[in-house]
């Protein structure tokens, strides 16, 4: 048997240290459900285009709850709620907010409805999609073959651009970098190894024979070039994605588990609209040194549309793929993704670069 309660309530916006309450109307739906013989209370809260689900249960004489966004993405696990399960079912929603305000960031779960202008994001995504037909991908293509394939004239139907995973991401970044500077990113500079910023004694042993940090250095070098356009003293790691709302699982030079990527990208869609992100995927080498190796790279475009839909557009290896493909391919626990951010501009070009003016300086 399921009981429903519909109530208009208030979401309380607050500062984690010193709560400052600003009521915003929200709608709450309460129900009792049975899960494997255990009674639970399910509460669905909607604020504008945002929605969160709270699933609570008794554990002895204490009540705990998991919090979900995007239907099935759990963002808080086993949060203690100092209420009985019966009183939770009947209490006003603002009381739940007050009871959990130091363990749950409600402004993250239910951000105010702000319709960002996503024209820059959508324009960049659309141009990339429209130019994929000019991409000739092979993981065996060298960096020189990319340079020699006439990538500055991508709009020519007779001109295929030879890319590997790394030069494909460079090709995307070039479209933005050219609009901002009138130049292309220098491949030799992107290949530069940054020994002072990553590595250890185990990886040092193999760097003379291999390039285990290729994707990490490549992504950071790209992002740093964009930072230098805005500030000539920009820190090398200044574009690293580290600080997120209520997410503390960043590992230095390693990033986040791929299993948490959807949650991380939702977080970034809330706080970093009109950015795109370059991800360097790594895993343990598995040999006697067991160092971390970064051999794949992706371009990610997360955003929340004006209808409340959370979208993640993924480009990798010369094509558009999906977050589901990444999650399936890298589902093992030792796969991590290190992210850097690149701020978008008003213009983006992937064809006839040499005939276009510099417009975003």
C-alpha positions as CSV (number, residue, x, y, z in Angstrom):
1,X,0.0,0.0,0.0
2,X,1.4,3.4,-1.0
3,X,0.2,6.7,0.6
4,X,0.9,10.0,-1.0
5,X,1.1,13.5,0.5
6,X,1.5,16.6,-1.8
7,X,2.7,19.7,-0.1
8,X,4.0,23.1,-1.0
9,X,7.1,23.8,1.1
10,X,10.2,25.9,1.4
11,X,13.8,25.1,0.4
12,X,16.2,26.8,2.6
13,X,19.4,28.2,1.0
14,X,22.3,28.4,3.5
15,X,25.9,28.8,4.1
16,X,27.6,25.7,5.5
17,X,29.3,27.6,8.3
18,X,26.6,30.2,9.2
19,X,23.2,29.3,7.8
20,X,21.4,32.1,6.0
21,X,17.9,31.2,5.2
22,X,16.2,32.3,2.0
23,X,12.9,30.5,1.4
24,X,12.2,29.3,-2.2
25,X,8.9,27.5,-3.0
26,X,9.3,23.8,-3.7
27,X,6.9,21.0,-4.1
28,X,7.2,17.7,-2.2
29,X,5.7,14.3,-2.8
30,X,5.7,11.8,0.1
31,X,5.0,8.1,-0.1
32,X,5.5,4.9,1.9
33,X,7.0,2.0,0.0
34,X,8.0,-1.6,0.9
35,X,11.5,-2.7,-0.1
36,X,12.3,-6.4,0.5
37,X,10.0,-6.3,3.6
38,X,11.4,-3.1,5.0
39,X,9.2,-0.1,5.2
40,X,10.8,3.1,3.7
41,X,9.7,6.6,3.2
42,X,10.3,8.1,-0.3
43,X,10.2,11.9,-0.7
44,X,10.5,13.6,-4.0
45,X,11.2,17.3,-4.0
46,X,11.0,19.6,-7.0
47,X,12.3,23.1,-7.2
48,X,12.0,24.7,-10.6
49,X,13.6,22.3,-13.0
50,X,15.5,20.5,-10.3
51,X,14.4,17.3,-8.6
52,X,15.8,15.2,-5.8
53,X,14.6,11.9,-4.3
54,X,15.1,11.0,-0.6
55,X,14.8,7.4,0.4
56,X,14.7,6.9,4.2
57,X,14.6,3.8,6.4
58,X,15.0,2.6,10.1
59,X,18.2,1.2,11.2
60,X,17.5,0.1,14.8
61,X,16.1,3.3,16.5
62,X,17.8,5.6,14.0
63,X,16.7,6.9,10.6
64,X,19.0,7.2,7.6
65,X,18.4,8.3,4.1
66,X,20.1,8.2,0.7
67,X,19.7,11.2,-1.7
68,X,19.4,10.8,-5.5
69,X,19.4,13.1,-8.4
70,X,18.8,12.3,-12.1
71,X,16.5,9.4,-11.0
72,X,19.2,7.0,-10.0
73,X,22.4,8.9,-9.3
74,X,23.0,8.7,-5.5
75,X,24.9,11.7,-4.2
76,X,24.5,11.2,-0.5
77,X,24.7,7.9,1.3
78,X,23.2,7.0,4.7
79,X,22.7,10.5,6.0
80,X,21.4,10.4,9.6
81,X,18.1,12.2,10.1
82,X,17.2,13.0,13.7
83,X,13.5,12.2,13.3
84,X,11.4,9.0,13.5
85,X,10.3,7.4,10.2
86,X,6.7,8.3,11.0
87,X,7.4,11.9,11.9
88,X,9.6,12.2,8.7
89,X,6.6,11.2,6.7
90,X,4.4,13.9,8.1
91,X,6.9,16.7,8.7
92,X,7.2,19.8,6.6
93,X,10.0,19.7,4.1
94,X,11.8,22.8,5.7
95,X,12.2,20.7,8.9
96,X,14.0,18.0,6.9
97,X,16.3,20.7,5.4
98,X,16.9,22.1,8.9
99,X,17.7,18.6,10.3
100,X,20.3,17.9,7.6
101,X,21.7,21.3,6.8
102,X,25.2,20.5,8.0
103,X,25.5,17.2,6.1
104,X,23.6,17.9,2.9
105,X,24.1,20.9,0.6
106,X,20.6,21.6,-0.6
107,X,21.7,24.4,-2.9
108,X,23.6,21.8,-4.8
109,X,20.8,19.2,-4.8
110,X,18.2,21.8,-5.8
111,X,19.9,24.7,-7.5
112,X,17.8,27.8,-8.2
113,X,16.4,27.8,-11.7
114,X,18.9,29.9,-13.7
115,X,18.6,29.6,-17.4
116,X,22.2,30.1,-18.6
117,X,22.8,31.1,-22.2
118,X,24.2,27.8,-23.5
119,X,24.6,29.1,-27.1
120,X,28.5,28.8,-26.9
121,X,28.3,25.3,-25.6
122,X,25.7,24.1,-28.2
123,X,27.5,25.9,-31.0
124,X,30.8,24.2,-30.3
125,X,29.1,20.8,-30.0
126,X,27.2,21.2,-33.2
127,X,30.2,22.3,-35.2
128,X,32.2,19.3,-33.9
129,X,29.4,17.0,-34.9
130,X,29.1,18.5,-38.3
131,X,32.9,18.1,-39.0
132,X,33.3,14.5,-37.8
133,X,32.9,13.4,-41.4
134,X,36.3,15.0,-42.2
135,X,38.0,12.9,-39.5
136,X,40.2,9.9,-40.4
137,X,40.9,8.2,-37.1
138,X,43.6,5.7,-36.2
139,X,45.3,5.2,-32.9
140,X,48.5,4.5,-35.0
141,X,48.6,7.9,-36.7
142,X,51.6,9.9,-35.6
143,X,51.5,13.5,-34.4
144,X,53.4,14.4,-37.7
145,X,50.6,12.9,-39.8
146,X,48.1,15.2,-38.1
147,X,50.3,18.2,-38.8
148,X,50.7,17.1,-42.5
149,X,47.0,16.4,-43.1
150,X,46.1,20.1,-43.7
151,X,43.9,20.4,-40.6
152,X,43.6,24.1,-41.1
153,X,41.3,23.5,-44.1
154,X,38.9,21.0,-42.4
155,X,36.0,22.3,-44.5
156,X,37.3,20.8,-47.7
157,X,35.4,17.7,-48.6
158,X,38.5,16.2,-50.2
159,X,40.6,16.8,-47.1
160,X,40.6,14.1,-44.4
161,X,42.2,15.0,-41.1
162,X,44.4,12.2,-39.7
163,X,44.0,12.0,-36.0
164,X,44.9,9.8,-33.1
165,X,43.1,10.2,-29.7
166,X,45.4,13.1,-28.7
167,X,45.4,15.1,-31.9
168,X,41.6,14.7,-32.1
169,X,41.3,16.6,-28.8
170,X,43.8,19.1,-30.0
171,X,41.7,19.6,-33.2
172,X,38.7,20.4,-31.0
173,X,40.8,22.8,-28.8
174,X,42.3,24.4,-31.9
175,X,38.9,25.6,-33.0
176,X,38.6,27.6,-29.8
177,X,42.2,28.6,-29.4
178,X,42.3,30.0,-32.9
179,X,39.2,32.1,-32.3
180,X,40.8,33.5,-29.2
181,X,44.4,34.0,-30.4
182,X,44.7,33.6,-34.2
183,X,47.1,30.7,-33.7
184,X,47.1,27.0,-33.4
185,X,48.3,25.1,-30.4
186,X,51.9,23.9,-30.9
187,X,52.1,20.1,-30.9
188,X,55.7,20.1,-29.7
189,X,54.7,22.2,-26.7
190,X,51.7,19.9,-25.9
191,X,54.1,16.9,-25.9
192,X,56.3,18.5,-23.4
193,X,56.8,16.3,-20.3
194,X,56.2,18.1,-17.0
195,X,58.4,16.1,-14.7
196,X,58.0,18.6,-11.8
197,X,54.3,18.2,-11.6
198,X,53.7,14.5,-11.6
199,X,55.4,11.1,-11.3
200,X,57.3,9.2,-8.7
201,X,60.3,6.9,-8.4
202,X,58.4,4.0,-10.0
203,X,57.3,5.9,-13.1
204,X,60.7,7.6,-13.4
205,X,62.1,4.2,-14.3
206,X,60.1,3.9,-17.5
207,X,59.9,7.5,-18.7
208,X,63.1,7.1,-20.7
209,X,61.5,4.3,-22.7
210,X,57.8,5.2,-22.7
211,X,55.4,8.2,-22.0
212,X,53.1,7.0,-19.2
213,X,51.9,10.5,-18.5
214,X,51.1,11.5,-22.1
215,X,47.3,12.2,-21.6
216,X,47.8,14.0,-18.4
217,X,50.6,16.3,-19.7
218,X,48.7,16.8,-23.0
219,X,45.5,17.8,-21.3
220,X,47.2,20.1,-18.8
221,X,49.4,21.7,-21.5
222,X,46.3,22.5,-23.6
223,X,44.4,24.0,-20.6
224,X,47.4,26.0,-19.5
225,X,47.8,27.5,-23.0
226,X,44.2,28.9,-22.7
227,X,44.9,30.3,-19.2
228,X,48.0,32.1,-20.5
229,X,45.8,34.0,-23.0
230,X,44.0,35.5,-20.0
231,X,46.9,35.8,-17.5
232,X,50.6,35.5,-18.5
233,X,51.4,34.4,-14.9
234,X,48.8,31.6,-14.8
235,X,49.7,28.6,-12.7
236,X,50.4,25.5,-14.7
237,X,47.9,23.4,-12.8
238,X,45.4,26.3,-12.6
239,X,42.8,24.6,-14.8
240,X,42.8,21.3,-12.8
241,X,39.3,20.4,-11.6
242,X,39.7,19.9,-7.8
243,X,37.1,21.8,-5.9
244,X,33.6,20.5,-6.2
245,X,30.4,20.9,-4.1
246,X,30.4,18.2,-1.4
247,X,32.7,15.9,-3.4
248,X,36.0,15.1,-1.7
249,X,37.3,12.2,-3.7
250,X,39.8,14.0,-5.8
251,X,43.3,12.4,-5.9
252,X,46.3,14.5,-6.8
253,X,47.3,14.0,-10.5
254,X,44.8,11.1,-10.7
255,X,41.4,12.9,-10.5
256,X,38.2,11.0,-9.9
257,X,37.0,7.4,-10.3
258,X,35.3,6.9,-13.6
259,X,32.5,5.3,-11.7
260,X,31.8,8.7,-10.2
261,X,32.1,10.6,-13.5
262,X,28.4,11.3,-14.0
263,X,28.2,12.8,-10.5
264,X,31.3,14.9,-11.0
265,X,30.0,16.2,-14.4
266,X,26.6,17.1,-12.9
267,X,28.5,19.0,-10.3
268,X,30.4,20.9,-13.0
269,X,27.3,21.6,-15.0
270,X,25.9,23.4,-11.9
271,X,29.0,25.5,-11.1
272,X,30.8,25.7,-14.5
273,X,28.4,26.4,-17.3
274,X,29.9,27.2,-20.7
275,X,33.1,25.3,-20.1
276,X,34.3,22.1,-21.7
277,X,36.5,19.6,-20.0
278,X,39.4,17.4,-21.1
279,X,39.8,14.1,-19.3
280,X,43.0,12.0,-19.0
281,X,42.0,8.4,-18.2
282,X,44.5,6.3,-16.3
283,X,45.0,2.9,-14.7
284,X,47.7,1.0,-12.9
285,X,50.3,-0.6,-15.2
286,X,50.1,-4.0,-13.5
287,X,53.8,-4.8,-13.8
288,X,56.4,-5.0,-11.1
289,X,56.5,-1.1,-10.8
290,X,52.7,-0.8,-10.9
291,X,52.8,2.9,-11.8
292,X,49.8,4.8,-13.1
293,X,49.7,5.2,-16.9
294,X,47.6,7.8,-18.8
295,X,47.0,6.6,-22.3
296,X,43.5,7.8,-23.3
297,X,41.9,11.3,-23.5
298,X,38.4,12.6,-24.0
299,X,36.5,15.9,-24.5
300,X,33.4,16.3,-22.3
301,X,30.6,18.8,-22.5
302,X,28.2,18.6,-19.5
303,X,25.3,21.1,-19.3
304,X,21.8,21.5,-17.8
305,X,19.3,22.5,-20.5
306,X,16.6,25.1,-20.0
307,X,14.0,22.2,-19.7
308,X,16.0,20.8,-16.8
309,X,17.6,18.0,-18.8
310,X,21.1,17.1,-17.8
311,X,23.2,16.3,-20.9
312,X,26.7,14.9,-21.3
313,X,28.3,15.1,-24.8
314,X,31.4,13.0,-25.2
315,X,34.0,13.1,-28.0
316,X,36.8,10.7,-28.2
317,X,38.9,8.8,-30.7
318,X,37.6,10.7,-33.7
319,X,33.9,10.2,-32.9
320,X,31.0,11.1,-30.5
321,X,30.5,8.4,-27.9
322,X,28.6,8.5,-24.6
323,X,29.0,8.6,-20.8
324,X,27.6,5.0,-20.8
325,X,30.4,3.8,-23.1
326,X,33.0,5.3,-20.8
327,X,31.4,3.9,-17.7
328,X,31.2,0.4,-19.2
329,X,34.7,0.4,-20.7
330,X,36.4,1.8,-17.5
331,X,34.2,0.2,-14.8
332,X,37.1,-1.4,-13.0
333,X,38.1,0.2,-9.7
334,X,41.5,1.4,-10.8
335,X,40.3,3.5,-13.7
336,X,40.4,7.2,-12.9
337,X,39.9,10.4,-14.9
338,X,41.8,13.6,-14.4
339,X,39.9,16.7,-15.6
340,X,41.0,20.2,-16.7
341,X,38.6,23.0,-17.6
342,X,38.6,25.3,-20.6
343,X,36.3,28.3,-20.7
344,X,34.4,28.7,-24.0
345,X,34.3,31.9,-26.1
346,X,31.7,33.5,-28.3
347,X,33.3,31.9,-31.4
348,X,34.5,28.5,-32.5
349,X,35.9,27.5,-35.9
350,X,36.7,24.1,-37.3
351,X,37.1,25.0,-41.0
352,X,38.9,27.5,-43.2
353,X,40.9,28.8,-40.2
354,X,43.3,30.7,-42.4
355,X,40.6,32.9,-43.9
356,X,38.9,33.9,-40.6
357,X,39.6,37.0,-38.5
358,X,40.6,36.9,-34.8
359,X,37.4,37.6,-33.0
360,X,37.7,36.8,-29.3
361,X,40.7,38.7,-28.2
